Amino acid sequence: MPFKLGYKTIEMCREMNVPCTAAFHLAPENITSTIYLNKSKTVNGVLWHNFYNQTYRYVKHIHTPSQMIANQLVEHNYHATLHVISNGFNDIFRFNPEEKPTIFKDKIVICFVGRFSREKRHDLIVKAVNACKHREQIQLVFAGKGPTKKHIMKMAEKLPNYPLFTFLSRPQLVSLFNYADLYIHPADIEIEGMSCLEAIACGCVPIVGDSPKSATSQFVCHEQGLFKHGDYKDLADKIDWWIDHPKELQEQRTKSAEHAQKFTLEKSMNHYVKMFEEAIKDWDKDYVGTDKNKAIPTTIINPYI
């Protein structure tokens, strides 16, 4: 991470001549969205620059969890070999369909797992469900904590079925994903979207916003699984489409679980090993990316393409 612990570790590695790599898991917008400045090019630009100058200029190999964030590093002139590797999902998340709990037996269960924060856009889900023609049948389940939770709970009072707000253990998440009908991921900013990956691994069909700063669309394999970013009416239409097509929904559960197998933890570990081996061979303790005589061209290695 581009903070003191991270750059001090790199400093120690250079002093001791120990090869090291870095990872890019935090976009500036993840920080600025909490202070309503995520659309400020100036503020975000300063953070992109500072992250590079403090941390990433001193390593030749950077792990990025998605192609989307790798492209952004290229746009911001990060000099490195960028390795696109999913964080990978734990094999506890597997497709094993369950019966819905009695209280949800006659409901269409739609879930979203994520921190309650502005960029996650829980508000879009509430608005969309309220605009659905099937709104009376829909039961929302929100799992997570965060600063916007009370606001979303207040918004949700207008729904015919009040959402379940909870915090779940890993086994409970596996159960939820296996009986839920749909998983919605509407985030503005998302470097990968692990909860969505875990959901599809359990066969829960996703509907994902097509935000240019969200990589989660990579987990969608059906045209009705994408909605226009920030458009709750389009999201409502997609929800209604899946409810109106139960056969397609059932077929897509299997396809989603199969698609997730590209991103298993075991496969990710194999990609990591290759990155580390390359970084060891390519180690230069004096490397500084902004040195015009030493800066390497930025390249992307994506084993998923």
C-alpha positions as YAML, in Angstrom:
chain: A
units: angstrom
residues:
- id: 1
  name: MET
  ca: [0.00, 0.00, 0.00]
- id: 2
  name: PRO
  ca: [1.27, 3.52, -0.75]
- id: 3
  name: PHE
  ca: [1.60, 4.49, 2.90]
- id: 4
  name: LYS
  ca: [4.42, 4.59, 5.44]
- id: 5
  name: LEU
  ca: [4.55, 0.86, 6.18]
- id: 6
  name: GLY
  ca: [4.73, 0.11, 2.46]
- id: 7
  name: TYR
  ca: [7.45, 2.54, 1.44]
- id: 8
  name: LYS
  ca: [9.50, 1.84, 4.56]
- id: 9
  name: THR
  ca: [9.43, -1.86, 3.64]
- id: 10
  name: ILE
  ca: [10.63, -1.06, 0.12]
- id: 11
  name: GLU
  ca: [13.37, 1.13, 1.60]
- id: 12
  name: MET
  ca: [14.56, -1.75, 3.83]
- id: 13
  name: CYS
  ca: [14.49, -4.20, 0.91]
- id: 14
  name: ARG
  ca: [16.63, -1.88, -1.20]
- id: 15
  name: GLU
  ca: [19.11, -1.43, 1.64]
- id: 16
  name: MET
  ca: [19.34, -5.22, 2.21]
- id: 17
  name: ASN
  ca: [19.21, -6.07, -1.53]
- id: 18
  name: VAL
  ca: [16.10, -8.20, -1.06]
- id: 19
  name: PRO
  ca: [13.83, -8.37, -4.16]
- id: 20
  name: CYS
  ca: [10.33, -6.99, -3.64]
- id: 21
  name: THR
  ca: [7.18, -6.18, -5.59]
- id: 22
  name: ALA
  ca: [4.23, -3.91, -4.90]
- id: 23
  name: ALA
  ca: [0.47, -4.20, -5.36]
- id: 24
  name: PHE
  ca: [-2.09, -1.57, -6.34]
- id: 25
  name: HIS
  ca: [-5.26, -2.24, -4.35]
- id: 26
  name: LEU
  ca: [-6.36, 1.29, -3.45]
- id: 27
  name: ALA
  ca: [-7.42, 3.88, -6.03]
- id: 28
  name: PRO
  ca: [-7.33, 7.57, -5.04]
- id: 29
  name: GLU
  ca: [-11.09, 7.73, -5.62]
- id: 30
  name: ASN
  ca: [-11.61, 5.20, -2.83]
- id: 31
  name: ILE
  ca: [-10.26, 7.88, -0.50]
- id: 32
  name: THR
  ca: [-11.70, 11.04, -2.05]
- id: 33
  name: SER
  ca: [-15.25, 9.66, -2.38]
- id: 34
  name: THR
  ca: [-15.61, 9.76, 1.41]
- id: 35
  name: ILE
  ca: [-15.02, 13.53, 1.36]
- id: 36
  name: TYR
  ca: [-17.13, 14.19, -1.78]
- id: 37
  name: LEU
  ca: [-14.10, 14.91, -3.98]
- id: 38
  name: ASN
  ca: [-14.02, 11.75, -6.09]
- id: 39
  name: LYS
  ca: [-14.86, 13.77, -9.23]
- id: 40
  name: SER
  ca: [-12.06, 16.29, -8.66]
- id: 41
  name: LYS
  ca: [-9.36, 15.63, -11.28]
- id: 42
  name: THR
  ca: [-6.97, 17.91, -9.40]
- id: 43
  name: VAL
  ca: [-7.26, 16.20, -6.02]
- id: 44
  name: ASN
  ca: [-7.21, 12.70, -7.48]
- id: 45
  name: GLY
  ca: [-4.32, 13.66, -9.74]
- id: 46
  name: VAL
  ca: [-2.27, 14.77, -6.73]
- id: 47
  name: LEU
  ca: [-2.89, 11.41, -5.02]
- id: 48
  name: TRP
  ca: [-1.97, 9.44, -8.15]
- id: 49
  name: HIS
  ca: [1.27, 11.41, -8.34]
- id: 50
  name: ASN
  ca: [2.05, 11.03, -4.63]
- id: 51
  name: PHE
  ca: [1.37, 7.29, -4.64]
- id: 52
  name: TYR
  ca: [3.85, 6.88, -7.47]
- id: 53
  name: ASN
  ca: [6.53, 9.14, -6.02]
- id: 54
  name: GLN
  ca: [6.38, 7.63, -2.53]
- id: 55
  name: THR
  ca: [6.05, 3.97, -3.39]
- id: 56
  name: TYR
  ca: [5.55, 2.61, -6.88]
- id: 57
  name: ARG
  ca: [8.48, 4.28, -8.65]
- id: 58
  name: TYR
  ca: [10.87, 2.04, -6.68]
- id: 59
  name: VAL
  ca: [9.63, -1.33, -7.96]
- id: 60
  name: LYS
  ca: [9.61, -2.85, -11.44]
- id: 61
  name: HIS
  ca: [6.71, -5.24, -10.88]
- id: 62
  name: ILE
  ca: [3.24, -4.25, -9.64]
- id: 63
  name: HIS
  ca: [0.30, -6.56, -9.00]
- id: 64
  name: THR
  ca: [-3.08, -5.20, -10.12]
- id: 65
  name: PRO
  ca: [-6.27, -7.18, -9.36]
- id: 66
  name: SER
  ca: [-7.90, -6.25, -12.69]
- id: 67
  name: GLN
  ca: [-7.24, -5.03, -16.22]
- id: 68
  name: MET
  ca: [-9.23, -1.89, -15.45]
- id: 69
  name: ILE
  ca: [-6.86, -0.66, -12.75]
- id: 70
  name: ALA
  ca: [-3.83, -1.70, -14.83]
- id: 71
  name: ASN
  ca: [-5.11, 0.56, -17.62]
- id: 72
  name: GLN
  ca: [-5.41, 3.43, -15.16]
- id: 73
  name: LEU
  ca: [-1.80, 2.97, -14.05]
- id: 74
  name: VAL
  ca: [-0.74, 3.20, -17.70]
- id: 75
  name: GLU
  ca: [-2.80, 6.39, -18.10]
- id: 76
  name: HIS
  ca: [-1.01, 7.91, -15.08]
- id: 77
  name: ASN
  ca: [2.47, 7.04, -16.38]
- id: 78
  name: TYR
  ca: [3.41, 4.39, -13.85]
- id: 79
  name: HIS
  ca: [6.65, 2.81, -15.11]
- id: 80
  name: ALA
  ca: [6.48, -0.93, -14.32]
- id: 81
  name: THR
  ca: [5.49, -4.35, -15.52]
- id: 82
  name: LEU
  ca: [1.88, -4.69, -14.42]
- id: 83
  name: HIS
  ca: [0.66, -8.19, -13.55]
- id: 84
  name: VAL
  ca: [-3.12, -8.60, -13.70]
- id: 85
  name: ILE
  ca: [-3.94, -11.26, -11.11]
- id: 86
  name: SER
  ca: [-7.26, -11.76, -9.35]
- id: 87
  name: ASN
  ca: [-7.11, -11.89, -5.56]
- id: 88
  name: GLY
  ca: [-8.84, -15.24, -6.01]
- id: 89
  name: PHE
  ca: [-11.75, -16.69, -4.06]
- id: 90
  name: ASN
  ca: [-11.54, -19.22, -1.26]
- id: 91
  name: ASP
  ca: [-12.81, -22.68, -2.23]
- id: 92
  name: ILE
  ca: [-15.38, -22.54, 0.56]
- id: 93
  name: PHE
  ca: [-17.42, -20.53, -1.96]
- id: 94
  name: ARG
  ca: [-18.89, -23.19, -4.22]
- id: 95
  name: PHE
  ca: [-22.13, -23.81, -6.08]
- id: 96
  name: ASN
  ca: [-24.38, -25.89, -3.82]
- id: 97
  name: PRO
  ca: [-27.99, -24.65, -4.20]
- id: 98
  name: GLU
  ca: [-30.00, -24.37, -0.98]
- id: 99
  name: GLU
  ca: [-33.65, -23.92, -0.13]
- id: 100
  name: LYS
  ca: [-34.54, -20.41, 0.94]
- id: 101
  name: PRO
  ca: [-35.22, -19.83, 4.65]
- id: 102
  name: THR
  ca: [-38.90, -20.05, 5.51]
- id: 103
  name: ILE
  ca: [-39.22, -16.27, 5.95]
- id: 104
  name: PHE
  ca: [-37.97, -15.77, 2.36]
- id: 105
  name: LYS
  ca: [-39.75, -18.76, 0.81]
- id: 106
  name: ASP
  ca: [-42.08, -16.74, -1.43]
- id: 107
  name: LYS
  ca: [-39.65, -13.87, -2.09]
- id: 108
  name: ILE
  ca: [-37.15, -12.97, -4.78]
- id: 109
  name: VAL
  ca: [-33.98, -12.59, -2.71]
- id: 110
  name: ILE
  ca: [-31.51, -9.97, -3.94]
- id: 111
  name: CYS
  ca: [-28.29, -9.38, -2.05]
- id: 112
  name: PHE
  ca: [-25.30, -7.07, -1.93]
- id: 113
  name: VAL
  ca: [-22.26, -7.50, 0.30]
- id: 114
  name: GLY
  ca: [-20.03, -4.50, 0.85]
- id: 115
  name: ARG
  ca: [-19.05, -1.64, 3.10]
- id: 116
  name: PHE
  ca: [-21.71, 1.02, 3.50]
- id: 117
  name: SER
  ca: [-19.95, 3.95, 1.82]
- id: 118
  name: ARG
  ca: [-20.87, 6.49, -0.82]
- id: 119
  name: GLU
  ca: [-19.00, 4.84, -3.71]
- id: 120
  name: LYS
  ca: [-20.71, 1.46, -3.17]
- id: 121
  name: ARG
  ca: [-24.10, 3.02, -4.16]
- id: 122
  name: HIS
  ca: [-26.51, 1.06, -1.98]
- id: 123
  name: ASP
  ca: [-28.94, 3.90, -2.73]
- id: 124
  name: LEU
  ca: [-29.26, 2.78, -6.36]
- id: 125
  name: ILE
  ca: [-30.43, -0.66, -5.27]
- id: 126
  name: VAL
  ca: [-33.13, 0.77, -2.99]
- id: 127
  name: LYS
  ca: [-34.37, 3.14, -5.72]
- id: 128
  name: ALA
  ca: [-34.32, 0.42, -8.36]
- id: 129
  name: VAL
  ca: [-36.27, -2.10, -6.29]
- id: 130
  name: ASN
  ca: [-38.85, 0.56, -5.48]
- id: 131
  name: ALA
  ca: [-39.24, 1.14, -9.24]
- id: 132
  name: CYS
  ca: [-39.61, -2.56, -10.11]
- id: 133
  name: LYS
  ca: [-42.95, -3.93, -11.23]
- id: 134
  name: HIS
  ca: [-42.17, -6.92, -8.98]
- id: 135
  name: ARG
  ca: [-41.34, -4.76, -5.96]
- id: 136
  name: GLU
  ca: [-43.85, -6.56, -3.73]
- id: 137
  name: GLN
  ca: [-42.00, -9.86, -4.24]
- id: 138
  name: ILE
  ca: [-38.45, -8.61, -3.65]
- id: 139
  name: GLN
  ca: [-36.53, -9.07, -0.41]
- id: 140
  name: LEU
  ca: [-33.19, -7.25, -0.15]
- id: 141
  name: VAL
  ca: [-30.33, -8.50, 2.00]
- id: 142
  name: PHE
  ca: [-27.50, -6.04, 2.74]
- id: 143
  name: ALA
  ca: [-24.43, -7.41, 4.53]
- id: 144
  name: GLY
  ca: [-21.77, -5.03, 5.81]
- id: 145
  name: LYS
  ca: [-20.97, -2.06, 7.99]
- id: 146
  name: GLY
  ca: [-20.04, 1.53, 7.27]
- id: 147
  name: PRO
  ca: [-20.84, 5.25, 7.60]
- id: 148
  name: THR
  ca: [-23.83, 5.40, 5.20]
- id: 149
  name: LYS
  ca: [-25.73, 2.50, 6.78]
- id: 150
  name: LYS
  ca: [-28.19, 4.65, 8.75]
- id: 151
  name: HIS
  ca: [-28.96, 6.71, 5.64]
- id: 152
  name: ILE
  ca: [-29.69, 3.59, 3.58]
- id: 153
  name: MET
  ca: [-31.83, 2.14, 6.39]
- id: 154
  name: LYS
  ca: [-33.88, 5.35, 6.34]
- id: 155
  name: MET
  ca: [-34.22, 5.25, 2.54]
- id: 156
  name: ALA
  ca: [-35.34, 1.63, 2.67]
- id: 157
  name: GLU
  ca: [-38.43, 2.46, 4.75]
- id: 158
  name: LYS
  ca: [-40.28, 3.21, 1.51]
- id: 159
  name: LEU
  ca: [-39.91, -0.40, 0.28]
- id: 160
  name: PRO
  ca: [-42.82, -2.87, 0.67]
- id: 161
  name: ASN
  ca: [-40.42, -5.41, 2.23]
- id: 162
  name: TYR
  ca: [-37.88, -3.90, 4.58]
- id: 163
  name: PRO
  ca: [-34.34, -5.17, 3.81]
- id: 164
  name: LEU
  ca: [-32.37, -7.41, 6.12]
- id: 165
  name: PHE
  ca: [-29.34, -5.45, 7.34]
- id: 166
  name: THR
  ca: [-26.76, -7.79, 8.78]
- id: 167
  name: PHE
  ca: [-23.11, -8.80, 9.06]
- id: 168
  name: LEU
  ca: [-22.42, -12.40, 8.05]
- id: 169
  name: SER
  ca: [-19.69, -14.93, 8.72]
- id: 170
  name: ARG
  ca: [-18.07, -16.65, 5.75]
- id: 171
  name: PRO
  ca: [-20.21, -19.84, 6.03]
- id: 172
  name: GLN
  ca: [-23.32, -17.66, 6.29]
- id: 173
  name: LEU
  ca: [-22.28, -15.79, 3.12]
- id: 174
  name: VAL
  ca: [-21.88, -19.09, 1.29]
- id: 175
  name: SER
  ca: [-25.41, -20.02, 2.33]
- id: 176
  name: LEU
  ca: [-26.84, -16.64, 1.29]
- id: 177
  name: PHE
  ca: [-25.21, -16.75, -2.15]
- id: 178
  name: ASN
  ca: [-26.51, -20.26, -2.75]
- id: 179
  name: TYR
  ca: [-30.16, -19.45, -2.07]
- id: 180
  name: ALA
  ca: [-30.30, -15.82, -3.28]
- id: 181
  name: ASP
  ca: [-31.72, -15.15, -6.76]
- id: 182
  name: LEU
  ca: [-29.60, -12.16, -7.74]
- id: 183
  name: TYR
  ca: [-26.49, -10.30, -6.61]
- id: 184
  name: ILE
  ca: [-26.30, -6.57, -7.43]
- id: 185
  name: HIS
  ca: [-23.02, -4.66, -7.53]
- id: 186
  name: PRO
  ca: [-23.65, -0.98, -8.35]
- id: 187
  name: ALA
  ca: [-20.35, 0.56, -7.14]
- id: 188
  name: ASP
  ca: [-18.86, 3.70, -8.73]
- id: 189
  name: ILE
  ca: [-15.32, 2.58, -7.93]
- id: 190
  name: GLU
  ca: [-14.16, -0.99, -7.57]
- id: 191
  name: ILE
  ca: [-10.65, -2.34, -8.25]
- id: 192
  name: GLU
  ca: [-11.96, -5.92, -8.42]
- id: 193
  name: GLY
  ca: [-15.12, -6.72, -6.43]
- id: 194
  name: MET
  ca: [-14.35, -9.79, -4.36]
- id: 195
  name: SER
  ca: [-17.86, -10.16, -2.92]
- id: 196
  name: CYS
  ca: [-19.28, -10.37, -6.45]
- id: 197
  name: LEU
  ca: [-16.69, -13.01, -7.37]
- id: 198
  name: GLU
  ca: [-17.59, -15.03, -4.29]
- id: 199
  name: ALA
  ca: [-21.28, -14.71, -5.18]
- id: 200
  name: ILE
  ca: [-20.90, -15.99, -8.74]
- id: 201
  name: ALA
  ca: [-18.71, -18.85, -7.49]
- id: 202
  name: CYS
  ca: [-21.84, -19.94, -5.60]
- id: 203
  name: GLY
  ca: [-24.00, -19.54, -8.69]
- id: 204
  name: CYS
  ca: [-25.63, -16.27, -7.69]
- id: 205
  name: VAL
  ca: [-26.39, -14.35, -10.89]
- id: 206
  name: PRO
  ca: [-24.88, -10.81, -10.90]
- id: 207
  name: ILE
  ca: [-26.20, -7.49, -12.14]
- id: 208
  name: VAL
  ca: [-23.30, -5.03, -12.25]
- id: 209
  name: GLY
  ca: [-23.03, -1.33, -13.02]
- id: 210
  name: ASP
  ca: [-20.86, -0.50, -16.04]
- id: 211
  name: SER
  ca: [-18.88, 2.28, -14.32]
- id: 212
  name: PRO
  ca: [-15.58, 2.93, -16.16]
- id: 213
  name: LYS
  ca: [-13.85, 2.87, -12.77]
- id: 214
  name: SER
  ca: [-15.29, -0.45, -11.68]
- id: 215
  name: ALA
  ca: [-13.69, -3.73, -12.75]
- id: 216
  name: THR
  ca: [-16.54, -5.91, -11.50]
- id: 217
  name: SER
  ca: [-18.15, -6.15, -14.95]
- id: 218
  name: GLN
  ca: [-15.48, -8.78, -15.75]
- id: 219
  name: PHE
  ca: [-17.58, -11.25, -13.75]
- id: 220
  name: VAL
  ca: [-20.67, -10.80, -15.94]
- id: 221
  name: CYS
  ca: [-21.36, -13.26, -18.75]
- id: 222
  name: HIS
  ca: [-24.88, -12.26, -19.84]
- id: 223
  name: GLU
  ca: [-26.05, -9.04, -21.52]
- id: 224
  name: GLN
  ca: [-28.79, -8.61, -18.91]
- id: 225
  name: GLY
  ca: [-26.12, -8.64, -16.22]
- id: 226
  name: LEU
  ca: [-24.96, -5.09, -16.94]
- id: 227
  name: PHE
  ca: [-26.86, -1.88, -16.23]
- id: 228
  name: LYS
  ca: [-26.08, 1.72, -17.05]
- id: 229
  name: HIS
  ca: [-23.91, 3.16, -14.31]
- id: 230
  name: GLY
  ca: [-25.87, 5.34, -11.91]
- id: 231
  name: ASP
  ca: [-29.20, 4.66, -13.67]
- id: 232
  name: TYR
  ca: [-31.61, 3.08, -11.17]
- id: 233
  name: LYS
  ca: [-34.37, 2.79, -13.79]
- id: 234
  name: ASP
  ca: [-32.16, 0.66, -16.03]
- id: 235
  name: LEU
  ca: [-31.22, -1.44, -12.99]
- id: 236
  name: ALA
  ca: [-34.94, -1.89, -12.24]
- id: 237
  name: ASP
  ca: [-35.53, -3.06, -15.81]
- id: 238
  name: LYS
  ca: [-32.71, -5.63, -15.50]
- id: 239
  name: ILE
  ca: [-34.11, -6.94, -12.19]
- id: 240
  name: ASP
  ca: [-37.58, -7.29, -13.71]
- id: 241
  name: TRP
  ca: [-36.13, -9.06, -16.77]
- id: 242
  name: TRP
  ca: [-34.52, -11.77, -14.67]
- id: 243
  name: ILE
  ca: [-37.66, -12.24, -12.58]
- id: 244
  name: ASP
  ca: [-39.69, -12.57, -15.80]
- id: 245
  name: HIS
  ca: [-37.25, -15.17, -17.17]
- id: 246
  name: PRO
  ca: [-36.83, -17.81, -14.42]
- id: 247
  name: LYS
  ca: [-35.57, -20.46, -16.86]
- id: 248
  name: GLU
  ca: [-32.73, -18.21, -18.06]
- id: 249
  name: LEU
  ca: [-31.98, -17.27, -14.45]
- id: 250
  name: GLN
  ca: [-31.63, -20.93, -13.49]
- id: 251
  name: GLU
  ca: [-29.39, -21.67, -16.49]
- id: 252
  name: GLN
  ca: [-27.23, -18.65, -15.74]
- id: 253
  name: ARG
  ca: [-26.56, -19.84, -12.19]
- id: 254
  name: THR
  ca: [-24.50, -22.74, -13.55]
- id: 255
  name: LYS
  ca: [-22.77, -20.55, -16.14]
- id: 256
  name: SER
  ca: [-21.83, -17.96, -13.51]
- id: 257
  name: ALA
  ca: [-20.30, -20.61, -11.26]
- id: 258
  name: GLU
  ca: [-18.32, -22.01, -14.21]
- id: 259
  name: HIS
  ca: [-17.10, -18.53, -15.17]
- id: 260
  name: ALA
  ca: [-15.80, -17.99, -11.63]
- id: 261
  name: GLN
  ca: [-13.40, -20.92, -11.99]
- id: 262
  name: LYS
  ca: [-11.00, -18.68, -13.94]
- id: 263
  name: PHE
  ca: [-10.39, -16.79, -10.71]
- id: 264
  name: THR
  ca: [-9.77, -19.50, -8.11]
- id: 265
  name: LEU
  ca: [-7.23, -18.85, -5.36]
- id: 266
  name: GLU
  ca: [-5.12, -21.76, -6.57]
- id: 267
  name: LYS
  ca: [-4.85, -20.32, -10.09]
- id: 268
  name: SER
  ca: [-4.06, -16.88, -8.68]
- id: 269
  name: MET
  ca: [-1.23, -18.35, -6.59]
- id: 270
  name: ASN
  ca: [0.32, -19.87, -9.72]
- id: 271
  name: HIS
  ca: [0.25, -16.47, -11.41]
- id: 272
  name: TYR
  ca: [1.79, -14.85, -8.31]
- id: 273
  name: VAL
  ca: [4.67, -17.34, -8.31]
- id: 274
  name: LYS
  ca: [5.45, -16.46, -11.94]
- id: 275
  name: MET
  ca: [5.41, -12.75, -11.06]
- id: 276
  name: PHE
  ca: [7.77, -13.29, -8.11]
- id: 277
  name: GLU
  ca: [10.15, -15.37, -10.21]
- id: 278
  name: GLU
  ca: [10.29, -12.65, -12.84]
- id: 279
  name: ALA
  ca: [10.76, -9.96, -10.19]
- id: 280
  name: ILE
  ca: [13.70, -11.87, -8.66]
- id: 281
  name: LYS
  ca: [15.42, -12.17, -12.04]
- id: 282
  name: ASP
  ca: [14.74, -8.51, -12.81]
- id: 283
  name: TRP
  ca: [15.65, -7.07, -9.39]
- id: 284
  name: ASP
  ca: [17.52, -3.76, -9.33]
- id: 285
  name: LYS
  ca: [17.90, -2.28, -5.85]
- id: 286
  name: ASP
  ca: [18.71, 1.15, -7.29]
- id: 287
  name: TYR
  ca: [15.79, 1.34, -9.68]
- id: 288
  name: VAL
  ca: [13.92, 4.66, -9.77]
- id: 289
  name: GLY
  ca: [11.08, 4.86, -12.25]
- id: 290
  name: THR
  ca: [11.30, 8.58, -12.93]
- id: 291
  name: ASP
  ca: [14.98, 8.36, -13.87]
- id: 292
  name: LYS
  ca: [14.83, 8.82, -17.66]
- id: 293
  name: ASN
  ca: [17.93, 6.71, -18.12]
- id: 294
  name: LYS
  ca: [16.52, 3.76, -16.16]
- id: 295
  name: ALA
  ca: [12.71, 3.95, -16.43]
- id: 296
  name: ILE
  ca: [11.29, 0.87, -18.12]
- id: 297
  name: PRO
  ca: [8.34, 0.99, -20.55]
- id: 298
  name: THR
  ca: [5.05, 0.12, -18.90]
- id: 299
  name: THR
  ca: [3.73, -3.27, -19.97]
- id: 300
  name: ILE
  ca: [0.73, -5.35, -18.88]
- id: 301
  name: ILE
  ca: [0.74, -9.11, -18.39]
- id: 302
  name: ASN
  ca: [-2.79, -10.48, -18.22]
- id: 303
  name: PRO
  ca: [-3.08, -14.31, -18.05]
- id: 304
  name: TYR
  ca: [-6.87, -14.12, -18.33]
- id: 305
  name: ILE
  ca: [-6.86, -12.82, -21.91]
...
